[in-house]
């Protein structure tokens, strides 16, 4: 089984590669969910902040789908929960 540090690295790589992201931050939130029913299977809880031009003209739902597609099978094998912040470069610089 992969460690959460390895999962963070892999999630970051998949988001950069899959979305051509300019910036990716991945945080392991698993420690906040110890004892949670979904944490019992060993999969982790993560938060991601992604800045990508690919999000231009996309709705929030479309952006989230793009993130889920980029992480792919990790949602079934390594990620139990994923909190997503998906912004365009213009949105990221606007604050």
Secondary structure, 3 states (H helix, E strand, C coil): CCCHHHHHHHHHHHHHHHHCCCEEEEEECHHHHCCCHHHCCCCEEEEEEEECHHHCCCCHHHHHHHHHHHHCCHHHHCEEEEEEEEECHHHHHHC
